[in-house]
């Protein structure tokens, strides 16, 4: 059986469902497909920054379990310090609920959604893309939006270059202690290239650690140590699971012919915070706009998506890479600034809320931004030697 569409969207996470909803709303015939049966869970902290939620034309209230207005921070499991903003910063949800809700919005806009039937193969022909689906069916379309992650079928089938990966391990606790009611926890300085976190949900906390690939062998010990430092019994942690976070390189391709890569499939996770939902949603909107123009005969190809991403998202990722390298070279002084400076905290909160950007923050440094560039260049060279990315990429390519 062959099914024909204007666009097939592979993967029904935040990126895929956003692209499908956006395109279906223009009248395009869209198939949204995912290999898992929904609702399905996915390893993820489940925190949606206000800047990400603001991108959507509807509220996430139906799937929001807690609203975070403050951060409880530690340096290497030490004495905590607290900052509150007084307004929402992060919406806490679970990916099983969030992704199902976003897929429902795509269907409401007119997309066809088939779960439990992911792509098993993909081939670009002269005037269409042929997508082989689980069960043997074939879907053909003029375009494909690949939102199926860094290990997805599209990336492998089209021979896209491998993405760098960070690594993470998370688990869930029992009931939520009162001190976590409306704050999330971050432990800085303990994880090379990353951090530990406590994210409160409706009836449990999600506790995790993540960092460079070199930190991988010690993730279980690090998770147990951080959980214990925050008063959780490591032996009572449940649903433990590890995963990787794909990270793009500067100017990495996100278009291959009639196929556009979005979200994790394009490696658009913020390298400093590890947050990916915001860029997943925004890249999907950009890709859908380019696809809509192509389908309407207003553009000869999808190159406009690459241009838009390099104009809007890549500059943010570039500064985030600089800040990540600087912070993890000497984390202690930066933590002290965060601990003591109300001005810095307010700037940080405004970035989380989407009221300013990394580029805007760096721009306000004036001439000192040149010093950031020089120091970051040295720090990034050091980071390359310490991260373990070279070894992990060589292993992935075999």
MIRO-74327 format. One line per field, with one value per residue (C-alpha): residue number from 1; x, y, z. Coordinates in steps of 0.001 Angstrom, whole numbers, plus 524288, in hexadecimal, padded with zeros to 5 digits. Each point is the difference from the previous one (the first is absolute). Layout:
i [NUM; ...]
px [X; ...]
py [Y; ...]
pz [Z; ...]
This chain:
i [1; 2; 3; 4; 5; 6; 7; 8; 9; 10; 11; 12; 13; 14; 15; 16; 17; 18; 19; 20; 21; 22; 23; 24; 25; 26; 27; 28; 29; 30; 31; 32; 33; 34; 35; 36; 37; 38; 39; 40; 41; 42; 43; 44; 45; 46; 47; 48; 49; 50; 51; 52; 53; 54; 55; 56; 57; 58; 59; 60; 61; 62; 63; 64; 65; 66; 67; 68; 69; 70; 71; 72; 73; 74; 75; 76; 77; 78; 79; 80; 81; 82; 83; 84; 85; 86; 87; 88; 89; 90; 91; 92; 93; 94; 95; 96; 97; 98; 99; 100; 101; 102; 103; 104; 105; 106; 107; 108; 109; 110; 111; 112; 113; 114; 115; 116; 117; 118; 119; 120; 121; 122; 123; 124; 125; 126; 127; 128; 129; 130; 131; 132; 133; 134; 135; 136; 137; 138; 139; 140; 141; 142; 143; 144; 145; 146; 147; 148; 149; 150; 151; 152; 153; 154; 155; 156; 157; 158; 159; 160; 161; 162; 163; 164; 165; 166; 167; 168; 169; 170; 171; 172; 173; 174; 175; 176; 177; 178; 179; 180; 181; 182; 183; 184; 185; 186; 187; 188; 189; 190; 191; 192; 193; 194; 195; 196; 197; 198; 199; 200; 201; 202; 203; 204; 205; 206; 207; 208; 209; 210; 211; 212; 213; 214; 215; 216; 217; 218; 219; 220; 221; 222; 223; 224; 225; 226; 227; 228; 229; 230; 231; 232; 233; 234; 235; 236; 237; 238; 239; 240; 241; 242; 243; 244; 245; 246; 247; 248; 249; 250; 251; 252; 253; 254; 255; 256; 257; 258; 259; 260; 261; 262; 263; 264; 265; 266; 267; 268; 269; 270; 271; 272; 273; 274; 275; 276; 277; 278; 279; 280; 281; 282; 283; 284; 285; 286; 287; 288; 289; 290; 291; 292; 293; 294; 295; 296; 297; 298; 299; 300; 301; 302; 303; 304; 305; 306; 307; 308; 309; 310; 311; 312; 313; 314; 315; 316; 317; 318; 319; 320; 321; 322; 323; 324; 325; 326; 327; 328; 329; 330; 331; 332; 333; 334; 335; 336; 337; 338; 339; 340; 341; 342; 343; 344; 345; 346; 347; 348; 349; 350; 351; 352; 353; 354; 355; 356; 357; 358; 359; 360; 361; 362; 363; 364; 365; 366; 367; 368; 369; 370; 371; 372; 373; 374; 375; 376; 377; 378; 379; 380; 381; 382; 383; 384; 385; 386; 387; 388; 389; 390; 391; 392; 393; 394; 395; 396; 397; 398]
px [80000; 80529; 7FB79; 8026A; 80239; 805DF; 808C8; 8036F; 804C6; 80871; 7FF12; 7F534; 807CD; 7FEC8; 806F1; 7F872; 7F294; 802A9; 80415; 7F445; 7F67A; 805B5; 7FF86; 7F291; 7FAC3; 80446; 7F7F3; 80B32; 7FDA5; 808B9; 80342; 805CE; 805A0; 80771; 80564; 7FAEB; 7F1F5; 7FAA9; 7FFBC; 80E39; 80A52; 80D32; 80C4E; 7FFCA; 7FFA4; 7F2E1; 80266; 7FA43; 80604; 7F6C0; 806F7; 7FC58; 7F1F4; 7FE6F; 8029C; 7F361; 7F2AF; 7F96A; 80210; 80721; 7F794; 7F965; 80D12; 80726; 8021E; 807A1; 80453; 80DE3; 802D7; 80D4B; 80CC2; 806E0; 80E60; 80BD8; 80E3D; 80549; 7F54E; 8038B; 7F832; 7F3D2; 7FBF9; 7F2C7; 7FB32; 7F1BE; 7FACD; 7F1E1; 7FAB8; 7FF80; 80CFB; 7FDFA; 7F3F0; 801BE; 7F98B; 802A4; 80337; 7F5A4; 7F5BA; 80653; 802A2; 7F27A; 7FA01; 8080E; 7FC8B; 7F1A1; 801AD; 805D3; 7F477; 7F67D; 80686; 7FDCB; 80C1A; 7FEE2; 806E4; 80429; 80748; 8068B; 803BF; 80CE2; 8085D; 8090F; 805F3; 8006F; 803FA; 7FFFF; 7FA9F; 7FEEF; 7F38A; 7FCFB; 8053C; 7FC49; 7FEA7; 7FEF0; 7F7BB; 7FFDD; 7F6C1; 80436; 7F7A1; 80601; 7FD7D; 80439; 800C9; 805DC; 8072C; 80407; 80263; 80956; 7FD23; 803F2; 80BEC; 80E93; 7FEB8; 7F485; 7FDFB; 800F9; 80D7A; 80568; 7F93A; 80506; 80DDC; 7FFBF; 80C41; 7FF84; 7FCB8; 807E2; 7F95E; 7FF1B; 7FBB4; 7F609; 7FA0C; 7F33E; 7F6D8; 7F37B; 7FD96; 7F3E9; 7F813; 8043D; 805F4; 7F9F6; 80C76; 7FF1F; 7F1EE; 8030A; 80ECA; 80940; 80D99; 80CDC; 80D27; 80B26; 80E43; 7FEA6; 7FD78; 80A43; 7F8C0; 7F2D7; 7F8B0; 7F6D6; 7F18C; 7F3CC; 7F36E; 7F367; 7F412; 7F247; 802D4; 80EB5; 80CEE; 8086F; 80E59; 80AEB; 80DF3; 805F1; 80C63; 80A71; 801C1; 80C1E; 7F6DF; 7F869; 806CF; 7FD5C; 7F1E4; 7FA02; 8091B; 7FDAA; 7F13D; 80030; 808E3; 7F7D2; 7F326; 80574; 80507; 7F226; 7FA0C; 7FAF3; 802F3; 8081F; 7FB05; 7F1F5; 801F8; 7F7C4; 7FEAC; 80E86; 803E1; 80B23; 7FFAF; 807E5; 7FDDD; 803DB; 80786; 80264; 80C67; 7FFF7; 7F960; 7FC6B; 7F69E; 7F1A6; 7FAD3; 80297; 7F80E; 7F178; 802FD; 80105; 805E0; 7FA85; 801C0; 808A0; 8015E; 80744; 8078A; 7F9F2; 800F6; 8057D; 80DE7; 8003F; 7F2EC; 7FD32; 7F252; 7FA9C; 7F156; 800C8; 808C7; 7F838; 7F393; 80652; 80782; 7F38A; 7F8E9; 80AFB; 8005C; 7F139; 8002F; 80A4B; 7F86E; 7F366; 806BB; 80586; 7F2DB; 7F98D; 80A07; 805A8; 80D80; 807AA; 804CB; 8013F; 80C88; 7F8B1; 7FF2A; 80ECF; 80149; 7F5E3; 8064F; 80D7E; 7FA6E; 7F82C; 803E3; 80E53; 804B8; 7F9A8; 8066D; 80D25; 7FF95; 7FAEC; 80BCF; 808DE; 7F95F; 80031; 80E9D; 802DB; 7F78D; 80562; 80E04; 7FEB7; 7F255; 8024A; 80121; 7F413; 7F812; 8041E; 7FB39; 7F31B; 7FF50; 80295; 7FBB6; 7F1A1; 8024D; 805B6; 7F4D3; 7F5F5; 806CB; 8002B; 7F17A; 7FCC7; 806F3; 7F845; 7F374; 803F0; 800B3; 80E39; 8099F; 80DEC; 803BF; 7F94C; 8068B; 80D67; 7FD56; 7FDA6; 80DE5; 804DF; 80EB1; 80136; 7F956; 80D10; 80647; 7F539; 8033C; 80E7E; 7FE16; 7F59C; 808ED; 80A2E; 7F5BC; 7F9F9; 80D40; 80195; 7F217; 8027F; 80B00; 7F83C; 7F26D; 80216; 7F88A; 80AB1; 8000A; 7F12F; 7FEA7; 80A00; 7F886; 7F305; 80566; 80468]
py [80000; 80D76; 80C60; 80D68; 80C9F; 80D66; 7FDC1; 7F492; 803D4; 7F5C1; 80056; 8059D; 8071C; 80EBC; 802AA; 7F642; 80350; 80E8E; 7FE85; 7F750; 80962; 80BD7; 7F994; 7F9FB; 80D6C; 804CF; 7F557; 7F6B7; 7F15C; 7FBCB; 7F2C3; 80074; 7F2EA; 7FA90; 7F27A; 7FFF3; 7FE47; 80C14; 80411; 7FC51; 8048A; 80530; 8028C; 80E9A; 808F3; 80507; 80E58; 8098D; 80D81; 80B7D; 80424; 7F2E9; 80032; 80DC2; 7FAEF; 7F823; 805BF; 7F8AB; 7FDFC; 7F46E; 800CD; 7F2CD; 7F8D7; 808DD; 7F94C; 80AA3; 80DE4; 80353; 80DBF; 7FDE4; 7F86E; 7F8FA; 7FEC9; 7F932; 7FF79; 7F224; 7FBAB; 80ADF; 80A51; 80394; 80D9E; 80415; 809EE; 80304; 80824; 8018C; 7FCAA; 7F2FC; 7FB54; 7F1B0; 7F797; 7F239; 7F510; 7F207; 7FCC8; 7F565; 80A78; 80B44; 7F87E; 7F9EF; 80D74; 80616; 7F4CD; 80277; 80E2B; 7FB6A; 7F6F9; 80AE2; 80849; 7F557; 7F754; 7F139; 7F9B5; 7F1C0; 7FB7A; 7F2CC; 800C8; 806E0; 800F6; 7F4C2; 805D8; 80C4A; 802B2; 80C87; 7FE3E; 809FE; 806C9; 7FA1F; 7F949; 7F1E3; 7FC6D; 7F19C; 7FE2F; 7F508; 7F581; 801AD; 80B95; 80AA7; 80E89; 80963; 80EA5; 80BEC; 80318; 7F9D5; 80674; 7F768; 8015B; 7F21E; 8031D; 7FEB3; 7F14B; 80117; 7F93D; 80C82; 803C6; 7F265; 7FE35; 80CDD; 7FE77; 80C2B; 8024D; 7FB24; 80960; 80224; 7FA8F; 80361; 7F536; 7FFD9; 7F6F6; 80289; 7F975; 802FE; 80149; 7FE03; 80B46; 80E1F; 80626; 80D1D; 807A0; 7FBC0; 80465; 80B50; 7FFCD; 7F7A7; 7FC00; 8014A; 7FADE; 806B3; 7FC59; 7F175; 7FB2E; 802C8; 8075C; 7FF5F; 8003A; 7F8B7; 80348; 7FE04; 802AE; 7FF10; 7F9E0; 7FDB7; 7F41A; 7FDEB; 806A2; 7FD2E; 7FF99; 7FF50; 802E5; 802AB; 804A4; 7FD1C; 7F20D; 7FED9; 80075; 7F428; 7F52D; 8071D; 8040B; 7F618; 803E5; 80E57; 7FE35; 7F8BD; 80A22; 80B83; 7F9A6; 7FD2D; 80DEB; 80500; 7F6A3; 7F585; 7F1A5; 7FB33; 7F247; 80480; 80673; 7F9A8; 80049; 80260; 80226; 805B8; 80781; 808FC; 80E28; 80331; 80C92; 8064A; 80632; 80DCD; 800FC; 7F18B; 7FCAD; 7FEE5; 7FE16; 7F4DE; 801BC; 7FF68; 7FBAE; 809B4; 7FBF1; 80633; 7FF23; 7F510; 7FA99; 80C91; 8002E; 80CC3; 7FDC4; 80BA3; 7FBA4; 80831; 7FC72; 7F312; 80516; 7FBCB; 80223; 80E7A; 7FE29; 7F402; 8081A; 80BBC; 7F7FE; 7F8A4; 80CCD; 8049C; 7F337; 7FFC1; 80DD4; 7FC0C; 7F3BA; 807CE; 80992; 7F4DA; 7F913; 80CB9; 8020E; 80C09; 7FA03; 7F656; 7F80A; 7FFC9; 807F4; 80B0D; 7F7B5; 7FECC; 80EB2; 802E8; 7F6D0; 805B6; 80DA0; 7FD94; 7F395; 7FDEF; 80D06; 7FC21; 7F29B; 8063E; 8089C; 7F4A2; 7F802; 80B04; 80148; 7F140; 7FF52; 80B7F; 7FAFE; 7F233; 80493; 806FA; 7FDDC; 804E6; 80EB3; 7FFB6; 7F937; 80A79; 80A95; 7F8CD; 7FE6C; 80E38; 80851; 8036B; 806CC; 7F3B5; 7F7D8; 80939; 7FF26; 7F135; 7FFDB; 808ED; 7F6AD; 7F47E; 807AD; 803CA; 80E74; 800B0; 7F71D; 7FB07; 80921; 80B6D; 7FD08; 7FF42; 80C91; 80755; 7FCC9; 80A36; 7FF6C; 7F4EA; 7F738; 7FF9D; 7FA74; 7F5BB; 7FC1F; 7FE94; 7F8B4; 7F730; 7FC4A; 7FB1A; 7F95D; 7F909; 7FA85; 7FACD; 7FAC4; 7F846; 7F8BE; 7FD46; 7FD0F; 7F297; 803E3; 7FBCD; 7F22E; 7FEFF; 804E5; 7F62E; 7F51D; 804A8; 80039; 7F1D1]
pz [80000; 7FC38; 806D5; 7F9E3; 80764; 7FE56; 80BC2; 808BB; 80D94; 80690; 80ED8; 8087F; 80A57; 801C7; 7F315; 7F7CE; 8054B; 7FEA6; 7F1C9; 7FD13; 80679; 7F927; 7F288; 801BE; 80391; 7F282; 7F97E; 7FD18; 8007D; 80B3F; 805BE; 80DB6; 803D0; 80BA2; 8029C; 80DFF; 8042B; 806D2; 80AA8; 80111; 80972; 7FBF9; 807EE; 80283; 80BBB; 7FB53; 802AF; 7F62C; 800F6; 7FF18; 7F398; 7F9D9; 804A4; 7FA9D; 7F243; 7FFF9; 7FC7A; 80B22; 80E7E; 805EB; 80C41; 7FD33; 8015C; 809A6; 80D19; 806F9; 7FD52; 80419; 804AF; 8064A; 7FF6F; 80B2A; 7FC65; 8058E; 7FC4E; 80084; 8096E; 80966; 80727; 7F82C; 7FC2C; 7FB02; 7F646; 7FD60; 7F4E6; 8041D; 7F291; 7F8AF; 7FA8A; 7FC86; 7FDE6; 8050D; 7F86C; 7FBD7; 7F1FB; 7FF88; 80265; 7F8A1; 7F376; 7FFAA; 801F0; 7F511; 7F6D6; 80313; 7FBC0; 7F323; 7FDAA; 80365; 7F582; 7F5E3; 80071; 7FF45; 80B91; 80055; 80C0B; 80165; 7F1A4; 7FE40; 7F3E6; 7FCB9; 7F3C1; 7F7D5; 7F1FD; 7F812; 7F22E; 7F514; 80454; 80D37; 80C19; 80269; 80E60; 8037B; 80C33; 809EC; 7FB2C; 7F1E1; 7FBD4; 7F7AD; 80183; 7F56B; 80183; 7F9A8; 80C92; 80CF2; 80D19; 807B8; 80E82; 80372; 8083A; 7FE00; 7FE01; 7F6C8; 7F315; 7F807; 804C8; 7FD75; 7F2E8; 7FA8F; 80518; 80861; 8082F; 80E0B; 80AE7; 80C54; 80C1E; 80E38; 80954; 80AFC; 80A1F; 8071A; 809A2; 8076D; 80E8D; 80837; 80575; 7FDF1; 80C4B; 8032D; 7FD29; 7F1CA; 7FE76; 7F6CE; 7FE3D; 7F828; 80409; 7F8D3; 8049F; 7F8F1; 7FF37; 802D4; 7F223; 7F585; 7F56F; 806C7; 80CD7; 80905; 80114; 8080B; 7F87E; 807F7; 7F989; 804EF; 80880; 7FEFD; 7FD1D; 7F432; 80425; 7F61B; 7FC3B; 7F2BE; 7F97B; 7F5FE; 7FAFD; 80891; 80BBF; 7FB4D; 807D5; 80CCD; 7FDB9; 8095B; 80B0F; 7FD2D; 7FFFA; 80CF1; 80648; 7FB8A; 803E6; 80D8E; 8016C; 7FDCE; 809D7; 7F6B1; 80294; 7F466; 80250; 7FE5D; 7F2C4; 7F560; 7F139; 7FE40; 7F1D2; 7F846; 7F34D; 7F750; 7FC30; 7F1E6; 7FDAB; 7F2D3; 7FAF4; 7FA66; 7F2AC; 80024; 7F4D4; 80396; 7F22B; 7F6A5; 7F3A5; 80392; 80E02; 80B4A; 80D17; 80C56; 80EBD; 804F8; 7F234; 7FCD4; 80CE6; 80491; 80E9E; 8077E; 8037C; 80C74; 80606; 7F940; 7FCEA; 7F2E4; 7FFB9; 7FCA7; 7F431; 7FC10; 7FF32; 7F978; 7F5F2; 7FCB6; 7FDAD; 7F71D; 7F87C; 7FE7F; 7FA9E; 7F5F8; 7FC5E; 7FE7B; 7F6E9; 7F7EF; 7FF1B; 7FBD2; 7F530; 806AB; 801FB; 7F798; 80BA5; 80ED1; 800A6; 80693; 80C52; 800C3; 7FE19; 80A80; 809C4; 7FDAF; 801DB; 80C6C; 80735; 7FC79; 805BE; 80CE7; 7FF9D; 7FCCF; 80C26; 8082C; 7FBAC; 8046E; 80D38; 801E8; 7FD78; 808F3; 80B18; 7FFF7; 7FF54; 80D2F; 80575; 80DE0; 7FD34; 7F735; 80A79; 809BE; 7F6BD; 7FEAE; 80ECD; 8034E; 7F486; 7FF75; 7F304; 7F9EE; 80560; 7FA2F; 7F2CC; 80109; 80341; 7F4B9; 7F6BE; 8056F; 7FDC4; 7F230; 80323; 7FBAC; 7F90C; 80130; 7F4F4; 806A7; 80D06; 7F9A9; 7F871; 80CAB; 80426; 7F669; 7FD41; 809D4; 7F5F6; 7F8CD; 80C3A; 8007D; 7F204; 802F3; 80CC8; 7FA22; 7F4B7; 809A5; 80862; 7F45B; 7FC30; 80DC2; 7FFFF; 7F397; 806CE; 80C71; 7FADC; 7F9FC; 7F3C0; 7F6B1; 8056E; 80057; 7F209; 7FB36; 806C6; 7FA6B; 7F229; 8005B]
